[in-house]
């Protein structure tokens, strides 16, 4: 009987890792897929307008994802579960929805319109070290020397990626050197996501996945819609009901958002924290490869320099993660959910 249990556990472990790898590949390709969709829309104009504009992708893509999320997690929205949520929970959920459901994706999508996809991927790696720093500062979490050194290396890699970029028209002067607007928006999105992560870690670790996902997607989509109306006017969503747009968005929302998130959650249930963290660290590599295969966007010299230091930082962080996991030997669900913060842009 003892021999029969070991292979059974091994199968489950491999299965969990497979789900995590598939989710990581989907998340890594999300930026390149988003840019590709806008290029497809540019080839099918409606009255000189691109029906798959970045705003339409975000708005309609999230609507499609919301429909699918309701079908999957709708049962969690019952009176018994909702009564257990306090006013503080709803305030925290609202803050997270605004930060990570509306502001961060809006900044990322605007950045994708202004700079190379690889820049968005690499500058987005500001999010993990920022989250780590805020966790130490606000949550009084302890980090080992390896995690600290890894965060420093990744941060330096991102900074070099930004300041070594060649001059372009979409740059602004910051203290004597040019800073790309797209890179600046991506950095701002990283700060926003880091703040959202801290709120989630402190107040929302026990909130059911379905309530968290549906509320964040729904409220974030509504807030983004009204922000876009104020900034760009009513005509900006003139093609929001285009069948051509919706057919692509159901594919986008279903694959990038729902399938990716579902694979990630399913994989976390049967995987260790260190395994999930290791797999998620390959996100930048998957993103750069996807940008090359889908868009033909080869890395530049500054990007090679930046990604090299970021990989060094990831390696050092993995050493720290494995040591911490080995010493504690605890696999709590909130800890597994925190690994998701290192994945970067996930298409929502």
Number of C-alpha atoms within 10 A of each C-alpha: 5 6 7 8 9 10 11 10 12 11 10 15 16 14 15 23 22 18 20 27 19 17 29 28 22 26 28 29 27 26 26 25 22 21 22 16 19 19 15 15 19 16 11 15 12 13 8 8 14 19 30 30 25 22 20 23 26 23 23 25 26 27 20 20 26 23 17 19 22 16 10 13 16 14 11 15 14 10 8 9 13 14 8 10 12 10 9 11 16 16 12 18 24 17 18 27 25 22 23 23 27 25 21 27 25 26 19 27 26 17 23 24 14 18 17 19 25 27 26 26 30 27 30 26 27 27 28 25 22 19 23 19 18 17 20 13 11 10 14 10 11 11 15 13 13 19 23 17 18 24 26 18 24 30 23 17 27 27 15 18 24 22 15 16 17 12 13 12 8 13 17 15 10 9 7 7 12 18 21 25 19 25 29 18 23 32 25 20 27 27 20 21 27 27 20 23 24 20 17 22 16 13 16 20 16 14 17 14 14 17 21 20 19 21 19 22 22 18 18 27 27 16 16 20 18 13 15 16 14 10 9 11 12 11 9 16 18 13 18 19 12 12 11 14 21 21 11 18 25 19 14 24 27 21 19 27 25 21 18 23 21 17 20 26 19 17 24 22 15 17 21 21 23 21 18 24 23 18 19 26 23 18 25 27 18 20 28 25 21 23 26 16 13 14 15 11 16 14 18 14 12 19 24 13 16 25 26 15 22 26 19 18 25 26 20 21 25 20 17 21 21 16 15 16 14 11 9 9 10 12 14 10 14 14 14 19 17 18 20 21 18 22 22 26 27 19 26 26
